Amino acid sequence: MSIATTEEIENLPNRPEVLLIDVRDPPEIKSTGLIPTSINIPLGTLEETLKLPGDEFKTRFGRDKPENETEIIFSCRLGGRAAKAAEVAKTLGFDNSRVYQGSWSEWAAHKNLN
C-alpha cells in the first residue's frame, strides 16, 4: 500500500489534480475540522459515492469525480479506516489510491491543532 507523507499533504493546495478524501463520520469532522483541500466521504458510503455519475459527484462535492487514474489520498483519524478506504477504491479500479497513514492525528500534531 502506498503511503502519503505529511509534506505531500501540506503541498496539496499546489496539486489540485490530487483528491484528498477524509472517510471519518461527520460528527468527528465537526469536532476537529478537515485537512485543507479534503472532501468528506464517510467510509460507509464510499463505494456508492465513487459509483455516482460524474455530474452528481461534482454537485455534491464541488470537485470532478475522480477518474480511475486520478491520484486519491485517503485519511481518517489514525489511518485504519483510510487503509480500508484505499482497498475499497482499488476494488473499483482506482489503482492510484494512497493512504495518509497518520491521518488527522498526525496533521493536527504537525499543525499544533491539538
Jmol script that loads the backbone (N, CA, C; Angstrom):
load data "model"
ATOM      1  N   MET A   1       0.836  -1.177   0.000  1.00  0.00           N
ATOM      2  CA  MET A   1       0.000   0.000   0.000  1.00  0.00           C
ATOM      3  C   MET A   1       0.885   1.245   0.000  1.00  0.00           C
ATOM      4  N   SER A   2       0.543   2.183  -0.835  1.00  0.00           N
ATOM      5  CA  SER A   2       1.330   3.399  -0.974  1.00  0.00           C
ATOM      6  C   SER A   2       0.919   4.413   0.100  1.00  0.00           C
ATOM      7  N   ILE A   3       1.912   5.029   0.717  1.00  0.00           N
ATOM      8  CA  ILE A   3       1.693   5.941   1.839  1.00  0.00           C
ATOM      9  C   ILE A   3       2.019   7.378   1.417  1.00  0.00           C
ATOM     10  N   ALA A   4       1.157   8.316   1.813  1.00  0.00           N
ATOM     11  CA  ALA A   4       1.411   9.739   1.588  1.00  0.00           C
ATOM     12  C   ALA A   4       2.010  10.327   2.860  1.00  0.00           C
ATOM     13  N   THR A   5       2.936  11.250   2.694  1.00  0.00           N
ATOM     14  CA  THR A   5       3.598  11.886   3.835  1.00  0.00           C
ATOM     15  C   THR A   5       2.905  13.197   4.205  1.00  0.00           C
ATOM     16  N   THR A   6       3.188  13.677   5.393  1.00  0.00           N
ATOM     17  CA  THR A   6       2.645  14.961   5.822  1.00  0.00           C
ATOM     18  C   THR A   6       3.077  16.075   4.875  1.00  0.00           C
ATOM     19  N   GLU A   7       4.317  16.013   4.394  1.00  0.00           N
ATOM     20  CA  GLU A   7       4.807  17.028   3.469  1.00  0.00           C
ATOM     21  C   GLU A   7       3.984  17.018   2.177  1.00  0.00           C
ATOM     22  N   GLU A   8       3.633  15.832   1.699  1.00  0.00           N
ATOM     23  CA  GLU A   8       2.800  15.746   0.486  1.00  0.00           C
ATOM     24  C   GLU A   8       1.412  16.336   0.747  1.00  0.00           C
ATOM     25  N   ILE A   9       0.852  16.041   1.915  1.00  0.00           N
ATOM     26  CA  ILE A   9      -0.472  16.564   2.259  1.00  0.00           C
ATOM     27  C   ILE A   9      -0.412  18.089   2.343  1.00  0.00           C
ATOM     28  N   GLU A  10       0.641  18.602   2.924  1.00  0.00           N
ATOM     29  CA  GLU A  10       0.812  20.049   3.051  1.00  0.00           C
ATOM     30  C   GLU A  10       0.909  20.729   1.684  1.00  0.00           C
ATOM     31  N   ASN A  11       1.401  20.008   0.688  1.00  0.00           N
ATOM     32  CA  ASN A  11       1.578  20.561  -0.656  1.00  0.00           C
ATOM     33  C   ASN A  11       0.329  20.411  -1.541  1.00  0.00           C
ATOM     34  N   LEU A  12      -0.720  19.778  -1.052  1.00  0.00           N
ATOM     35  CA  LEU A  12      -1.897  19.534  -1.886  1.00  0.00           C
ATOM     36  C   LEU A  12      -2.555  20.795  -2.444  1.00  0.00           C
ATOM     37  N   PRO A  13      -2.542  21.935  -1.748  1.00  0.00           N
ATOM     38  CA  PRO A  13      -3.110  23.122  -2.391  1.00  0.00           C
ATOM     39  C   PRO A  13      -2.417  23.463  -3.716  1.00  0.00           C
ATOM     40  N   ASN A  14      -1.184  23.004  -3.904  1.00  0.00           N
ATOM     41  CA  ASN A  14      -0.459  23.234  -5.156  1.00  0.00           C
ATOM     42  C   ASN A  14      -0.656  22.098  -6.158  1.00  0.00           C
ATOM     43  N   ARG A  15      -1.434  21.084  -5.775  1.00  0.00           N
ATOM     44  CA  ARG A  15      -1.661  19.929  -6.651  1.00  0.00           C
ATOM     45  C   ARG A  15      -3.165  19.630  -6.731  1.00  0.00           C
ATOM     46  N   PRO A  16      -3.937  20.517  -7.369  1.00  0.00           N
ATOM     47  CA  PRO A  16      -5.395  20.351  -7.382  1.00  0.00           C
ATOM     48  C   PRO A  16      -5.873  19.083  -8.090  1.00  0.00           C
ATOM     49  N   GLU A  17      -4.983  18.438  -8.834  1.00  0.00           N
ATOM     50  CA  GLU A  17      -5.377  17.204  -9.523  1.00  0.00           C
ATOM     51  C   GLU A  17      -5.456  16.015  -8.568  1.00  0.00           C
ATOM     52  N   VAL A  18      -4.911  16.148  -7.357  1.00  0.00           N
ATOM     53  CA  VAL A  18      -4.927  15.075  -6.365  1.00  0.00           C
ATOM     54  C   VAL A  18      -6.154  15.274  -5.477  1.00  0.00           C
ATOM     55  N   LEU A  19      -6.880  14.194  -5.237  1.00  0.00           N
ATOM     56  CA  LEU A  19      -8.087  14.250  -4.421  1.00  0.00           C
ATOM     57  C   LEU A  19      -7.797  13.666  -3.038  1.00  0.00           C
ATOM     58  N   LEU A  20      -8.019  14.468  -1.995  1.00  0.00           N
ATOM     59  CA  LEU A  20      -7.861  14.021  -0.612  1.00  0.00           C
ATOM     60  C   LEU A  20      -9.256  13.780  -0.044  1.00  0.00           C
ATOM     61  N   ILE A  21      -9.519  12.527   0.366  1.00  0.00           N
ATOM     62  CA  ILE A  21     -10.829  12.161   0.898  1.00  0.00           C
ATOM     63  C   ILE A  21     -10.683  11.743   2.353  1.00  0.00           C
ATOM     64  N   ASP A  22     -11.409  12.443   3.228  1.00  0.00           N
ATOM     65  CA  ASP A  22     -11.459  12.101   4.651  1.00  0.00           C
ATOM     66  C   ASP A  22     -12.668  11.186   4.839  1.00  0.00           C
ATOM     67  N   VAL A  23     -12.445   9.981   5.341  1.00  0.00           N
ATOM     68  CA  VAL A  23     -13.524   8.999   5.443  1.00  0.00           C
ATOM     69  C   VAL A  23     -14.137   8.910   6.848  1.00  0.00           C
ATOM     70  N   ARG A  24     -13.841   9.894   7.699  1.00  0.00           N
ATOM     71  CA  ARG A  24     -14.457   9.909   9.033  1.00  0.00           C
ATOM     72  C   ARG A  24     -15.939  10.280   8.914  1.00  0.00           C
ATOM     73  N   ASP A  25     -16.681   9.995   9.980  1.00  0.00           N
ATOM     74  CA  ASP A  25     -18.095  10.360  10.021  1.00  0.00           C
ATOM     75  C   ASP A  25     -18.234  11.852  10.319  1.00  0.00           C
ATOM     76  N   PRO A  26     -19.318  12.482   9.840  1.00  0.00           N
ATOM     77  CA  PRO A  26     -19.493  13.933  10.023  1.00  0.00           C
ATOM     78  C   PRO A  26     -19.343  14.436  11.459  1.00  0.00           C
ATOM     79  N   PRO A  27     -19.842  13.745  12.497  1.00  0.00           N
ATOM     80  CA  PRO A  27     -19.637  14.280  13.855  1.00  0.00           C
ATOM     81  C   PRO A  27     -18.153  14.398  14.238  1.00  0.00           C
ATOM     82  N   GLU A  28     -17.328  13.459  13.763  1.00  0.00           N
ATOM     83  CA  GLU A  28     -15.884  13.547  14.038  1.00  0.00           C
ATOM     84  C   GLU A  28     -15.298  14.784  13.376  1.00  0.00           C
ATOM     85  N   ILE A  29     -15.696  15.019  12.153  1.00  0.00           N
ATOM     86  CA  ILE A  29     -15.167  16.156  11.399  1.00  0.00           C
ATOM     87  C   ILE A  29     -15.622  17.468  12.020  1.00  0.00           C
ATOM     88  N   LYS A  30     -16.872  17.479  12.479  1.00  0.00           N
ATOM     89  CA  LYS A  30     -17.387  18.695  13.113  1.00  0.00           C
ATOM     90  C   LYS A  30     -16.565  19.047  14.343  1.00  0.00           C
ATOM     91  N   SER A  31     -16.095  18.029  15.063  1.00  0.00           N
ATOM     92  CA  SER A  31     -15.342  18.301  16.290  1.00  0.00           C
ATOM     93  C   SER A  31     -13.883  18.659  16.028  1.00  0.00           C
ATOM     94  N   THR A  32     -13.333  18.300  14.858  1.00  0.00           N
ATOM     95  CA  THR A  32     -11.916  18.563  14.602  1.00  0.00           C
ATOM     96  C   THR A  32     -11.666  19.483  13.420  1.00  0.00           C
ATOM     97  N   GLY A  33     -12.505  19.422  12.408  1.00  0.00           N
ATOM     98  CA  GLY A  33     -12.256  20.125  11.163  1.00  0.00           C
ATOM     99  C   GLY A  33     -11.640  19.176  10.149  1.00  0.00           C
ATOM    100  N   LEU A  34     -11.372  19.704   8.963  1.00  0.00           N
ATOM    101  CA  LEU A  34     -10.818  18.930   7.856  1.00  0.00           C
ATOM    102  C   LEU A  34      -9.425  19.424   7.497  1.00  0.00           C
ATOM    103  N   ILE A  35      -8.631  18.547   6.950  1.00  0.00           N
ATOM    104  CA  ILE A  35      -7.354  18.944   6.369  1.00  0.00           C
ATOM    105  C   ILE A  35      -7.677  19.776   5.129  1.00  0.00           C
ATOM    106  N   PRO A  36      -7.007  20.909   4.920  1.00  0.00           N
ATOM    107  CA  PRO A  36      -7.294  21.731   3.748  1.00  0.00           C
ATOM    108  C   PRO A  36      -7.259  20.917   2.453  1.00  0.00           C
ATOM    109  N   THR A  37      -8.168  21.214   1.570  1.00  0.00           N
ATOM    110  CA  THR A  37      -8.415  20.612   0.246  1.00  0.00           C
ATOM    111  C   THR A  37      -9.187  19.310   0.316  1.00  0.00           C
ATOM    112  N   SER A  38      -9.389  18.732   1.511  1.00  0.00           N
ATOM    113  CA  SER A  38     -10.069  17.438   1.570  1.00  0.00           C
ATOM    114  C   SER A  38     -11.577  17.582   1.451  1.00  0.00           C
ATOM    115  N   ILE A  39     -12.193  16.502   0.992  1.00  0.00           N
ATOM    116  CA  ILE A  39     -13.641  16.388   1.000  1.00  0.00           C
ATOM    117  C   ILE A  39     -13.988  15.223   1.921  1.00  0.00           C
ATOM    118  N   ASN A  40     -15.195  15.246   2.458  1.00  0.00           N
ATOM    119  CA  ASN A  40     -15.615  14.197   3.386  1.00  0.00           C
ATOM    120  C   ASN A  40     -16.556  13.222   2.694  1.00  0.00           C
ATOM    121  N   ILE A  41     -16.132  11.964   2.641  1.00  0.00           N
ATOM    122  CA  ILE A  41     -16.996  10.876   2.195  1.00  0.00           C
ATOM    123  C   ILE A  41     -16.842   9.779   3.248  1.00  0.00           C
ATOM    124  N   PRO A  42     -17.822   9.636   4.156  1.00  0.00           N
ATOM    125  CA  PRO A  42     -17.701   8.608   5.194  1.00  0.00           C
ATOM    126  C   PRO A  42     -17.452   7.223   4.598  1.00  0.00           C
ATOM    127  N   LEU A  43     -16.629   6.442   5.290  1.00  0.00           N
ATOM    128  CA  LEU A  43     -16.252   5.125   4.793  1.00  0.00           C
ATOM    129  C   LEU A  43     -17.468   4.289   4.411  1.00  0.00           C
ATOM    130  N   GLY A  44     -18.530   4.355   5.206  1.00  0.00           N
ATOM    131  CA  GLY A  44     -19.720   3.554   4.936  1.00  0.00           C
ATOM    132  C   GLY A  44     -20.426   3.885   3.640  1.00  0.00           C
ATOM    133  N   THR A  45     -20.173   5.075   3.091  1.00  0.00           N
ATOM    134  CA  THR A  45     -20.821   5.479   1.827  1.00  0.00           C
ATOM    135  C   THR A  45     -19.826   5.585   0.676  1.00  0.00           C
ATOM    136  N   LEU A  46     -18.567   5.244   0.928  1.00  0.00           N
ATOM    137  CA  LEU A  46     -17.521   5.459  -0.078  1.00  0.00           C
ATOM    138  C   LEU A  46     -17.795   4.719  -1.390  1.00  0.00           C
ATOM    139  N   GLU A  47     -18.087   3.435  -1.298  1.00  0.00           N
ATOM    140  CA  GLU A  47     -18.271   2.652  -2.529  1.00  0.00           C
ATOM    141  C   GLU A  47     -19.389   3.227  -3.385  1.00  0.00           C
ATOM    142  N   GLU A  48     -20.549   3.488  -2.791  1.00  0.00           N
ATOM    143  CA  GLU A  48     -21.657   4.018  -3.581  1.00  0.00           C
ATOM    144  C   GLU A  48     -21.336   5.421  -4.109  1.00  0.00           C
ATOM    145  N   THR A  49     -20.607   6.222  -3.329  1.00  0.00           N
ATOM    146  CA  THR A  49     -20.265   7.573  -3.774  1.00  0.00           C
ATOM    147  C   THR A  49     -19.311   7.537  -4.961  1.00  0.00           C
ATOM    148  N   LEU A  50     -18.332   6.645  -4.935  1.00  0.00           N
ATOM    149  CA  LEU A  50     -17.396   6.547  -6.061  1.00  0.00           C
ATOM    150  C   LEU A  50     -18.063   5.987  -7.319  1.00  0.00           C
ATOM    151  N   LYS A  51     -19.258   5.444  -7.175  1.00  0.00           N
ATOM    152  CA  LYS A  51     -20.011   4.932  -8.328  1.00  0.00           C
ATOM    153  C   LYS A  51     -21.007   5.959  -8.874  1.00  0.00           C
ATOM    154  N   LEU A  52     -21.108   7.120  -8.218  1.00  0.00           N
ATOM    155  CA  LEU A  52     -22.050   8.150  -8.668  1.00  0.00           C
ATOM    156  C   LEU A  52     -21.714   8.624 -10.074  1.00  0.00           C
ATOM    157  N   PRO A  53     -22.717   9.078 -10.832  1.00  0.00           N
ATOM    158  CA  PRO A  53     -22.419   9.742 -12.102  1.00  0.00           C
ATOM    159  C   PRO A  53     -21.580  10.993 -11.844  1.00  0.00           C
ATOM    160  N   GLY A  54     -20.740  11.349 -12.796  1.00  0.00           N
ATOM    161  CA  GLY A  54     -19.824  12.482 -12.632  1.00  0.00           C
ATOM    162  C   GLY A  54     -20.497  13.778 -12.255  1.00  0.00           C
ATOM    163  N   ASP A  55     -21.652  14.085 -12.870  1.00  0.00           N
ATOM    164  CA  ASP A  55     -22.321  15.359 -12.581  1.00  0.00           C
ATOM    165  C   ASP A  55     -22.858  15.388 -11.151  1.00  0.00           C
ATOM    166  N   GLU A  56     -23.351  14.268 -10.658  1.00  0.00           N
ATOM    167  CA  GLU A  56     -23.859  14.221  -9.286  1.00  0.00           C
ATOM    168  C   GLU A  56     -22.714  14.342  -8.278  1.00  0.00           C
ATOM    169  N   PHE A  57     -21.578  13.698  -8.556  1.00  0.00           N
ATOM    170  CA  PHE A  57     -20.406  13.809  -7.696  1.00  0.00           C
ATOM    171  C   PHE A  57     -19.971  15.270  -7.608  1.00  0.00           C
ATOM    172  N   LYS A  58     -19.898  15.938  -8.765  1.00  0.00           N
ATOM    173  CA  LYS A  58     -19.448  17.336  -8.786  1.00  0.00           C
ATOM    174  C   LYS A  58     -20.426  18.240  -8.034  1.00  0.00           C
ATOM    175  N   THR A  59     -21.722  17.981  -8.164  1.00  0.00           N
ATOM    176  CA  THR A  59     -22.719  18.771  -7.448  1.00  0.00           C
ATOM    177  C   THR A  59     -22.558  18.609  -5.942  1.00  0.00           C
ATOM    178  N   ARG A  60     -22.328  17.387  -5.489  1.00  0.00           N
ATOM    179  CA  ARG A  60     -22.202  17.119  -4.049  1.00  0.00           C
ATOM    180  C   ARG A  60     -20.926  17.659  -3.442  1.00  0.00           C
ATOM    181  N   PHE A  61     -19.815  17.564  -4.182  1.00  0.00           N
ATOM    182  CA  PHE A  61     -18.506  17.843  -3.590  1.00  0.00           C
ATOM    183  C   PHE A  61     -17.761  19.023  -4.187  1.00  0.00           C
ATOM    184  N   GLY A  62     -18.269  19.586  -5.271  1.00  0.00           N
ATOM    185  CA  GLY A  62     -17.595  20.720  -5.892  1.00  0.00           C
ATOM    186  C   GLY A  62     -16.275  20.354  -6.545  1.00  0.00           C
ATOM    187  N   ARG A  63     -16.076  19.073  -6.774  1.00  0.00           N
ATOM    188  CA  ARG A  63     -14.856  18.562  -7.417  1.00  0.00           C
ATOM    189  C   ARG A  63     -15.271  17.589  -8.502  1.00  0.00           C
ATOM    190  N   ASP A  64     -14.455  17.488  -9.548  1.00  0.00           N
ATOM    191  CA  ASP A  64     -14.734  16.489 -10.567  1.00  0.00           C
ATOM    192  C   ASP A  64     -14.609  15.103  -9.965  1.00  0.00           C
ATOM    193  N   LYS A  65     -15.462  14.198 -10.421  1.00  0.00           N
ATOM    194  CA  LYS A  65     -15.362  12.816  -9.975  1.00  0.00           C
ATOM    195  C   LYS A  65     -14.007  12.273 -10.423  1.00  0.00           C
ATOM    196  N   PRO A  66     -13.331  11.549  -9.541  1.00  0.00           N
ATOM    197  CA  PRO A  66     -12.016  11.028  -9.942  1.00  0.00           C
ATOM    198  C   PRO A  66     -12.136  10.002 -11.069  1.00  0.00           C
ATOM    199  N   GLU A  67     -11.158  10.051 -11.964  1.00  0.00           N
ATOM    200  CA  GLU A  67     -11.025   9.022 -12.995  1.00  0.00           C
ATOM    201  C   GLU A  67     -10.254   7.869 -12.372  1.00  0.00           C
ATOM    202  N   ASN A  68     -10.225   6.728 -13.036  1.00  0.00           N
ATOM    203  CA  ASN A  68      -9.518   5.574 -12.481  1.00  0.00           C
ATOM    204  C   ASN A  68      -8.044   5.857 -12.234  1.00  0.00           C
ATOM    205  N   GLU A  69      -7.434   6.741 -13.040  1.00  0.00           N
ATOM    206  CA  GLU A  69      -6.003   7.022 -12.862  1.00  0.00           C
ATOM    207  C   GLU A  69      -5.739   8.208 -11.930  1.00  0.00           C
ATOM    208  N   THR A  70      -6.798   8.884 -11.447  1.00  0.00           N
ATOM    209  CA  THR A  70      -6.628  10.014 -10.540  1.00  0.00           C
ATOM    210  C   THR A  70      -5.932   9.566  -9.255  1.00  0.00           C
ATOM    211  N   GLU A  71      -4.986  10.377  -8.791  1.00  0.00           N
ATOM    212  CA  GLU A  71      -4.350  10.093  -7.509  1.00  0.00           C
ATOM    213  C   GLU A  71      -5.318  10.480  -6.398  1.00  0.00           C
ATOM    214  N   ILE A  72      -5.678   9.506  -5.566  1.00  0.00           N
ATOM    215  CA  ILE A  72      -6.577   9.734  -4.436  1.00  0.00           C
ATOM    216  C   ILE A  72      -5.823   9.368  -3.162  1.00  0.00           C
ATOM    217  N   ILE A  73      -5.871  10.277  -2.183  1.00  0.00           N
ATOM    218  CA  ILE A  73      -5.272  10.010  -0.876  1.00  0.00           C
ATOM    219  C   ILE A  73      -6.413   9.974   0.139  1.00  0.00           C
ATOM    220  N   PHE A  74      -6.428   8.925   0.949  1.00  0.00           N
ATOM    221  CA  PHE A  74      -7.461   8.775   1.966  1.00  0.00           C
ATOM    222  C   PHE A  74      -6.895   9.076   3.340  1.00  0.00           C
ATOM    223  N   SER A  75      -7.709   9.732   4.170  1.00  0.00           N
ATOM    224  CA  SER A  75      -7.331   9.982   5.554  1.00  0.00           C
ATOM    225  C   SER A  75      -8.536   9.709   6.443  1.00  0.00           C
ATOM    226  N   CYS A  76      -8.258   9.552   7.731  1.00  0.00           N
ATOM    227  CA  CYS A  76      -9.309   9.368   8.744  1.00  0.00           C
ATOM    228  C   CYS A  76      -8.773   9.979  10.032  1.00  0.00           C
ATOM    229  N   ARG A  77      -8.930   9.302  11.166  1.00  0.00           N
ATOM    230  CA  ARG A  77      -8.392   9.849  12.412  1.00  0.00           C
ATOM    231  C   ARG A  77      -6.970   9.355  12.654  1.00  0.00           C
ATOM    232  N   LEU A  78      -6.776   8.031  12.516  1.00  0.00           N
ATOM    233  CA  LEU A  78      -5.461   7.445  12.806  1.00  0.00           C
ATOM    234  C   LEU A  78      -4.865   6.671  11.628  1.00  0.00           C
ATOM    235  N   GLY A  79      -5.634   6.403  10.588  1.00  0.00           N
ATOM    236  CA  GLY A  79      -5.121   5.704   9.417  1.00  0.00           C
ATOM    237  C   GLY A  79      -5.776   4.381   9.099  1.00  0.00           C
ATOM    238  N   GLY A  80      -6.448   3.750  10.065  1.00  0.00           N
ATOM    239  CA  GLY A  80      -7.056   2.445   9.836  1.00  0.00           C
ATOM    240  C   GLY A  80      -8.181   2.460   8.818  1.00  0.00           C
ATOM    241  N   ARG A  81      -9.110   3.387   8.981  1.00  0.00           N
ATOM    242  CA  ARG A  81     -10.214   3.479   8.023  1.00  0.00           C
ATOM    243  C   ARG A  81      -9.723   3.951   6.666  1.00  0.00           C
ATOM    244  N   ALA A  82      -8.701   4.789   6.654  1.00  0.00           N
ATOM    245  CA  ALA A  82      -8.131   5.247   5.381  1.00  0.00           C
ATOM    246  C   ALA A  82      -7.584   4.065   4.593  1.00  0.00           C
ATOM    247  N   ALA A  83      -6.942   3.125   5.278  1.00  0.00           N
ATOM    248  CA  ALA A  83      -6.417   1.931   4.600  1.00  0.00           C
ATOM    249  C   ALA A  83      -7.551   1.096   4.023  1.00  0.00           C
ATOM    250  N   LYS A  84      -8.639   0.952   4.783  1.00  0.00           N
ATOM    251  CA  LYS A  84      -9.805   0.219   4.266  1.00  0.00           C
ATOM    252  C   LYS A  84     -10.381   0.936   3.054  1.00  0.00           C
ATOM    253  N   ALA A  85     -10.447   2.256   3.126  1.00  0.00           N
ATOM    254  CA  ALA A  85     -10.989   3.043   2.009  1.00  0.00           C
ATOM    255  C   ALA A  85     -10.156   2.859   0.748  1.00  0.00           C
ATOM    256  N   ALA A  86      -8.842   2.853   0.898  1.00  0.00           N
ATOM    257  CA  ALA A  86      -7.969   2.653  -0.270  1.00  0.00           C
ATOM    258  C   ALA A  86      -8.219   1.289  -0.898  1.00  0.00           C
ATOM    259  N   GLU A  87      -8.457   0.288  -0.066  1.00  0.00           N
ATOM    260  CA  GLU A  87      -8.765  -1.050  -0.599  1.00  0.00           C
ATOM    261  C   GLU A  87     -10.081  -1.042  -1.353  1.00  0.00           C
ATOM    262  N   VAL A  88     -11.106  -0.378  -0.799  1.00  0.00           N
ATOM    263  CA  VAL A  88     -12.398  -0.267  -1.483  1.00  0.00           C
ATOM    264  C   VAL A  88     -12.206   0.406  -2.836  1.00  0.00           C
ATOM    265  N   ALA A  89     -11.471   1.511  -2.845  1.00  0.00           N
ATOM    266  CA  ALA A  89     -11.245   2.250  -4.091  1.00  0.00           C
ATOM    267  C   ALA A  89     -10.530   1.379  -5.123  1.00  0.00           C
ATOM    268  N   LYS A  90      -9.541   0.631  -4.666  1.00  0.00           N
ATOM    269  CA  LYS A  90      -8.802  -0.231  -5.596  1.00  0.00           C
ATOM    270  C   LYS A  90      -9.697  -1.300  -6.199  1.00  0.00           C
ATOM    271  N   THR A  91     -10.638  -1.839  -5.420  1.00  0.00           N
ATOM    272  CA  THR A  91     -11.558  -2.840  -5.980  1.00  0.00           C
ATOM    273  C   THR A  91     -12.461  -2.227  -7.043  1.00  0.00           C
ATOM    274  N   LEU A  92     -12.643  -0.908  -6.999  1.00  0.00           N
ATOM    275  CA  LEU A  92     -13.461  -0.217  -8.002  1.00  0.00           C
ATOM    276  C   LEU A  92     -12.629   0.280  -9.178  1.00  0.00           C
ATOM    277  N   GLY A  93     -11.331  -0.031  -9.180  1.00  0.00           N
ATOM    278  CA  GLY A  93     -10.479   0.355 -10.307  1.00  0.00           C
ATOM    279  C   GLY A  93      -9.661   1.609 -10.109  1.00  0.00           C
ATOM    280  N   PHE A  94      -9.732   2.208  -8.929  1.00  0.00           N
ATOM    281  CA  PHE A  94      -8.936   3.408  -8.640  1.00  0.00           C
ATOM    282  C   PHE A  94      -7.574   2.946  -8.127  1.00  0.00           C
ATOM    283  N   ASP A  95      -6.712   2.586  -9.055  1.00  0.00           N
ATOM    284  CA  ASP A  95      -5.441   1.952  -8.711  1.00  0.00           C
ATOM    285  C   ASP A  95      -4.408   2.905  -8.136  1.00  0.00           C
ATOM    286  N   ASN A  96      -4.643   4.213  -8.253  1.00  0.00           N
ATOM    287  CA  ASN A  96      -3.687   5.205  -7.774  1.00  0.00           C
ATOM    288  C   ASN A  96      -4.130   5.736  -6.407  1.00  0.00           C
ATOM    289  N   SER A  97      -4.675   4.838  -5.574  1.00  0.00           N
ATOM    290  CA  SER A  97      -5.152   5.212  -4.237  1.00  0.00           C
ATOM    291  C   SER A  97      -4.033   5.040  -3.221  1.00  0.00           C
ATOM    292  N   ARG A  98      -3.919   6.020  -2.328  1.00  0.00           N
ATOM    293  CA  ARG A  98      -2.881   6.010  -1.310  1.00  0.00           C
ATOM    294  C   ARG A  98      -3.493   6.306   0.050  1.00  0.00           C
ATOM    295  N   VAL A  99      -2.699   6.162   1.092  1.00  0.00           N
ATOM    296  CA  VAL A  99      -3.164   6.379   2.459  1.00  0.00           C
ATOM    297  C   VAL A  99      -2.254   7.399   3.137  1.00  0.00           C
ATOM    298  N   TYR A 100      -2.873   8.374   3.794  1.00  0.00           N
ATOM    299  CA  TYR A 100      -2.130   9.260   4.693  1.00  0.00           C
ATOM    300  C   TYR A 100      -2.178   8.568   6.045  1.00  0.00           C
ATOM    301  N   GLN A 101      -1.140   7.807   6.346  1.00  0.00           N
ATOM    302  CA  GLN A 101      -1.152   6.877   7.466  1.00  0.00           C
ATOM    303  C   GLN A 101      -1.395   7.555   8.809  1.00  0.00           C
ATOM    304  N   GLY A 102      -0.794   8.692   9.031  1.00  0.00           N
ATOM    305  CA  GLY A 102      -1.005   9.378  10.311  1.00  0.00           C
ATOM    306  C   GLY A 102      -2.339  10.084  10.388  1.00  0.00           C
ATOM    307  N   SER A 103      -2.910  10.363   9.236  1.00  0.00           N
ATOM    308  CA  SER A 103      -4.217  10.987   9.092  1.00  0.00           C
ATOM    309  C   SER A 103      -4.370  12.220   9.978  1.00  0.00           C
ATOM    310  N   TRP A 104      -5.597  12.459  10.481  1.00  0.00           N
ATOM    311  CA  TRP A 104      -5.863  13.689  11.223  1.00  0.00           C
ATOM    312  C   TRP A 104      -4.958  13.838  12.434  1.00  0.00           C
ATOM    313  N   SER A 105      -4.681  12.748  13.153  1.00  0.00           N
ATOM    314  CA  SER A 105      -3.872  12.874  14.371  1.00  0.00           C
ATOM    315  C   SER A 105      -2.478  13.408  14.050  1.00  0.00           C
ATOM    316  N   GLU A 106      -1.876  12.923  12.971  1.00  0.00           N
ATOM    317  CA  GLU A 106      -0.551  13.415  12.580  1.00  0.00           C
ATOM    318  C   GLU A 106      -0.621  14.849  12.080  1.00  0.00           C
ATOM    319  N   TRP A 107      -1.649  15.156  11.287  1.00  0.00           N
ATOM    320  CA  TRP A 107      -1.821  16.504  10.753  1.00  0.00           C
ATOM    321  C   TRP A 107      -1.999  17.504  11.902  1.00  0.00           C
ATOM    322  N   ALA A 108      -2.868  17.165  12.863  1.00  0.00           N
ATOM    323  CA  ALA A 108      -3.136  18.066  13.981  1.00  0.00           C
ATOM    324  C   ALA A 108      -1.864  18.296  14.812  1.00  0.00           C
ATOM    325  N   ALA A 109      -1.081  17.252  15.031  1.00  0.00           N
ATOM    326  CA  ALA A 109       0.170  17.400  15.768  1.00  0.00           C
ATOM    327  C   ALA A 109       1.151  18.266  14.993  1.00  0.00           C
ATOM    328  N   HIS A 110       1.225  18.060  13.670  1.00  0.00           N
ATOM    329  CA  HIS A 110       2.133  18.823  12.808  1.00  0.00           C
ATOM    330  C   HIS A 110       1.768  20.318  12.815  1.00  0.00           C
ATOM    331  N   LYS A 111       0.470  20.592  12.840  1.00  0.00           N
ATOM    332  CA  LYS A 111      -0.017  21.984  12.781  1.00  0.00           C
ATOM    333  C   LYS A 111      -0.335  22.565  14.160  1.00  0.00           C
ATOM    334  N   ASN A 112       0.008  21.808  15.224  1.00  0.00           N
ATOM    335  CA  ASN A 112      -0.273  22.247  16.595  1.00  0.00           C
ATOM    336  C   ASN A 112      -1.749  22.586  16.811  1.00  0.00           C
ATOM    337  N   LEU A 113      -2.628  21.691  16.320  1.00  0.00           N
ATOM    338  CA  LEU A 113      -4.058  21.897  16.451  1.00  0.00           C
ATOM    339  C   LEU A 113      -4.665  21.161  17.635  1.00  0.00           C
ATOM    340  N   ASN A 114      -3.858  20.407  18.349  1.00  0.00           N
ATOM    341  CA  ASN A 114      -4.392  19.614  19.474  1.00  0.00           C
ATOM    342  C   ASN A 114      -4.700  20.496  20.676  1.00  0.00           C
TER     343      ASN A 114
END
end "model"
wireframe off; spacefill off
backbone 0.3
color backbone group
